[in-house]
């Protein structure tokens, strides 16, 4: 196959599917790239004549080439992997391979083919064959958010707020009964999990985002509700069946039950714990496990997660110092959800971190603390910029994430409300970054503590008092 493009009297041969857009004049090249790779701005008739392009779609497909993973070299632009997103060793999408270790990660996975973009990185050597004839990578595009929502976050928030309030009261009662030595009523826990699961089915992120907005005084109780919701959402993302998802949710709701027997002056201490106090805190997994053993109808998954949600894959966790293969899937799920809610929540001794910053930190801790595959699924269940994240757009405006996109982890819906150029509030506007007509993009996350907006939670939720 050979295509020829006329550009300023220079002929560019596309034999072996090659093209060298850098040979075009700068102005024409930018117009060419905008139309060919983003399909957002049509090339003008004058530019079309100058570039000699008759079939833009054909050229775009030429840029995207499916190759075998053994053909990868440093300098190639990895557009996407072929197959399920769960097989993808990276949780970012679209990047230039700069380190041989990145190639080793792909080779160590079950992925056999990938899509590369010749226009943004190196091509395969002349004479090498491609995995398939060039075509649209959309045919095998990995799913970004493997959940089916039936209502928007905004429509679900009020109902989610009611579920959160109801769940908080139930967890408080459960902890109080445990302090008094009464057996845990798991039937009540199952009803709560069903309500939480139904909310997540309607809108995957509404209740999860709302449960994060807890006061330091409410932390112990609402943390259980939040971890329950996160475990349900992650279980759905991992395609666990209904019974397994329900068990994971119950485990999340009960995971910190052992804190019911920890002295309140330690649980609510506003400063750093002493070594002795931390030793007491570390007893809560065994204490909770013992409380459940004395109750009836508690399944093995809940018992496992309650005892092992503080284990780490490198063996440095507690209470048993288990290593990777010794830790069950459910305990690994529990560990990730527990840490995420802990670091994003306001505590007696510190303010919670921004959701997207928390994910970035957790990504740094993955090796040694968490299972990388499960963490990758966790990120994809929340989005790279979870709801409530403060971000800066390419226009210089600040906005807060209010809804995830079903098409891309990097293109959520944003409610913009501040201009960094004028340093003033502007009328709120909702922008769907996933729309083809949208020219905005996220250029970075922002630290809410620096900007000190007092109403960030109210901006994204629309609810008073959050």
N, C-alpha and C positions, 0 to 999 in steps of 0.2 A: 504494500500500500504506500503510495507516495502522493502527497498534496503539495502544491506550490502556492506560496503567497507572495504577491507583488507589494513591495513597500519601499517607496522612494527610489524606484528603479533598481532596487536590490532584490534578488530572488532568494527566498528562504525555502529550502527543500525540507519536507517533512517525511522523508523516507525513514523507515523504522520508527515511525510515530514521533519524530523529534521536531522541536520548534525552538527558535532562539529569540524570544520577544525582546531581549536586551538589545538586539540589533536595530530595533525600530526607534524612530525619534521619540524623545521623552513624552511629548504631549500625546502623540498617537498611541504610544505604548500604554499610558495610564488609561486612556479611553478604552483601549482594547481589553485591558485587564478588568476594568469595571464591568464591561459587558459580558466578557467571556466567563469570568469566574464568579461573579455575583449576580449576573443577570438583572441588575437593578437599573442601570442607565443604558438605554439603547444607543448604539453608535450612530452618529449623524451620517447622512448621505455622503458628505464630503470626506469624513473619516473612513467610511466604508470604501470609497474609491481609492483613497490613499493606501489603505491596508489590503485592498484587493480581496476582501473576505466575502464569500458567497454563502457559506454555511457555518454560522457561529456555533451551533450545537455540535457539529462534527468536530470542530477544533477543540471545543471544551472537553469533549469525550476523549480526545487525544491526550489532553493534559493529564487526565486521570487514567492510570494504568494499573491493572491487577497483576501482581507478581507473586511468585512463591517467596516465602520468608527467607529461604536460603540465598535469595538474590539481593537482600538488603545490604546496604553499605552506609557508612557514616556520610552524612550530607544529603541523604534523601529526605523528602518531605513526606511523612506518614500521614496520609489523609484520613484513613480509618482502617480498622481490621475487618476481616470477613468472618461472619459467624456471630454467635451470641455475645452481647456485651459482657456477660459473666466470664468469658474466656479472655477478655482484654486485660493484659497486665498493667495497663495505665488507666488512670481515671481522668486524664486530660485528653482532649481530642485535637488533632491537627497540629503537628509540630515537626521541626527539623531534627533528625537524629544526629546528635552531637557526640554521643559517647557509645563506644562498643558495648558497654554494659546494657544499654537500652535494647540493642539487638539480641543480646543473650537472654534478656527477659522474654522476648517474643519467641525465640527458639526453644526456650524451656517451657513455654505454654503449649496448649493444644491447637493453637492457630496455625493454619497451613498457608493461607494467602492473605495479602494485604493490598490496599489501594495506595499508590503513591501519586503525587502531583508533580509532574515534570517541570512545570512553570515555576515552582517554588523551591525546587531542590534538584539533586542529581537524578539522571535517568539510568536505566540499566545499560550495560555495554552493548555496542552494536553487534547484532547477530544473536543475542539472547532472545529466547522466546518468552512471551507473556503467558500468564496463567489462563487467560481467556481473551477473546477479542475485546477490544476496548468498548466500554459501554458505561452506562450511568451507575455510579456506586450506590445510588439509592436503592438498587435492586436488593442489596444485602445490608442496608443501613442498620446498625445495631440500635435497639430501642434505648431511648434516653431515660425515660421514666416509666417503668413497666407497671403502671397502675391505671385503672380506668376510673376517671372521676365522672360524677353525674351532675355535680353542682360546683359553682365557683367557690373559692375560699371565702369571699365576702358573704355569699348566701349561707354558708355553713357556720360562720363564726358565732352567731348568737346561740344556735343550738349547741355548738361545741362548748361555749361558755357555761351553759346550763349543765352539761355533762361533767365538765371540770369541777363545778361547785358541788354537784352531787357526789362525785367520786372523792373529792377532798373530805367531805363529811364522813363518808363510809370508811376511808382509810384512817381518819382520826379515831373513829369508833373502834376499828380493828386494832389499832395500836394500844388504845386504852384498855381493851379487853386483854390483850397480850400482857400488858403491865400488871394486870390483876390476876394473871395466871390462867385465864379462860382459854379454851381451845379456839382456834381460828375457824371461822365459818367460811369454807371455800365456796359454798354455793352462792353466797353474796358476791364473792369475788368474780365468779363466772358471769353473773348478770352484768356487773360493771364492765367486764372485758367485752361482752357482746355489744353494749352501748358504744364503747370506744371503737370497737372494730367496725360497727355500722357507720360511725362518723367518718372513719378513715376510708371506707368504701365510697362514701358520697364525695368526699374531698380529702385526698391524702395528706395535705399539709395544714389544714385549718386547726384542728385540735392540737397537733404537735406544736405548732407555732404559739398557740395561746397558752399551752401548759408551761412553756418556757418562761412566761411572764409572771413569775411567782415572787412574793416578798421573801425576805430572809427568814421571817418568822414562820412562813408557810412551807419552807423548803423541804423539810423531812417528809411531809405528807404529799405535797404536790410533786415532789421528785418521783415518788412511786407511781403516780398517775402518768407523768411524762415518760418514764422508762417503759411503762406498760404500752403506751401509744407508739413509742419508737420501736419497740420490739415487734408489735403487730405489723407496723408498716414495713419494717425490714424483712420480716418473715414472708410477707406477701411479695416483696421484691425478690426474694430468693425462691419464690414459687413453692413454698411449703403448703401442704394441704390445710383444709379448714381446721381439722382437729389439732394439727401441729401448731398452727398459728394461734389458736385459742389457748393452748398450753403455754406457748411463749408469752402471751399476754398476761396470763395468770402469774407466771413466773416473774414477769416484770413488776406486777402490782405487789407481789410479796417479797421481792428480792431483798429489801432492807428491813424486813420485819424484826430482825435481831436488834435493831436500834431502839426498839421499844423497851429493852432492858438496860440500855446505856443511860447513865445519869444525865438529866436534862442540862445540868450546868456544863457538861462536856460537849453535848450535842450543840448547844447554843452559844458556846464560847465565842466572843467576838474577835479574839486574838489568836495567835499561833498556839497550837497544842504543844504541851510538853511531851517528852518522850514517853513518860508514864501514861499520860492521857491518850496518846496515839496508840499505845499498846492496848488500852481498854477499847478504843474504837475498833481496832482490828479483830476484836472478838465477836463482832456482830454477825459475820457469816455463820459461825458455828452456833451462836445463840439462836439465830433465826432458823437454822436447820433443825435444832433440837425442839423448838416451838412447833414446827410443822410435823415432826415425827410424832408428837403427842396429840396431833389433830387427826381427824379422819377424812378420807376422800382426797388427800393431796397426792397428785401424780408425781412420777419420778422426775419429770422435767423441772417442775417447780423446786423440788428438793435439790436438784443438781445446781440450778442457777443461784438459788439462795446461798448455797455453800461455796460456789466457785466463781462468782462474778467479779472477784478481784484477782483472779489468776492471770498471769501474763505468759505469752508464748515463749519467752526466754527463761521461764522458771523463777523469775524474781517476785512473783506475786504471792498472795497469801489466801487461805491459811495453810495450804499444803504444798506450795511451790511446784505446782504441776507445769509441765512443758507442753509445747504445741500439740503433739499427737495425743496427749493425755487429757486435753481439755475438749469437752464436747462442743458441737455446733452451737447449742443453745447457750452454754456458758460464754462462748466467744461473742455471740450476739449480745448477751447481757452486758458483757464488759464494755463493748463499744457504746451501747446506748447509755449506760450508767455514766461513763466519763463525759460524753457529749453534753448530757443534761447538767452534769455537775459544773462544768466549766462555763456554760452559757447562762447559768442562773446566778442571781444575787445571793451571796452567802453572808453570814454574820461577820465574816472577816475580809470579804472582798466583793467587788462588783463583778457581775458576769461579763464574759467576753462576747464580742460580736459573733453571730453564728458563722459567717464565712471565715473569719479569723480563727475561730475554734477548729473548723475543719482543716485549715492549713496547719495549725499546730499538731492536730492529731495525725495528719499525714506524716509529719516528722517523727512521730512516736511509733508509727505502724510497725516497723521492724523491731521486734523485741517485746512489744506490748500487745498488738492486735494481729488478727489474721488478715493479711493484705486483701484477699479476695472478698471477705465479708465487709471489710472497711470500704472497699471500692463500691460494693453494692449499697452500702449505707450512704455514701456520698451521692450516688445516683438516685437514691430514694428521696433525698432532701433537696438536691440541686447543689451545684458548686457555690451558688449564692443563695442560701436558704432564705425563706420568707423572714423579713425583719432586718436583712443585711443592708447597711448603708453603703452606697456605691457612688462613684463619680462616672459620669457619662462623657463621651467624646466632645460634647457641646460645652463642657465645663459646668453643667448643672449637677446638683446632688439629688439623689432619689433613694427611695427605699423599696426593696423587693416586696411585691404584694402577691405574686402568683408565679408558679413555675410554668414553663412551656412544655408541651408534650413532644416538641420536636428537637429541642436543644437544651443542654444543661447550661449553656452560656448565654441564653437569650430569654430570660424571664420577663415578666411584665413589671414595670417600674412606675412608682408614683413620684414624679419629680416635684420639688417644692422650694429649691434654693439655687440661686445663681452665684457661683464662686467669682465670676467676673465683676458683678455689681455688689457682691457681698450683701445681698438682700433676699428676703423671702419672695417667692413668686407664686402666682396662682397655681395650685396643685394641678398636675396633668398626668394622666396615665398613658404610658408608652409601652406598647407590646414590641419588644425588640425582635421577636421572631417573624414579624410581618416583613414580607419582601420589600415593601415600600419604605421601611424604616432605615434611615441612614445612621442612626445612633448606635453606639456600642459601649459596653462597660470597659473603662480603661483602668479601673482599679477599685479596691475596697477602701473605705474610709473608716477611721476610728471614731466611734460616737463620742468617746470621752473627750476628744480634742474639740469637737464641734459643740458639744454640750447642749444639744437640742432637747428641751424638756418634754416634748410631746411625740417622740419618735414612735412609740408603741401605739399611740392613738392615731397617728398618721396612717400606718399600714393596716391597723385592725378596724378603725372607724368606731371603736367602742370606747366609751368614757370610763375613766378610772383605771386604765391599764398603762 
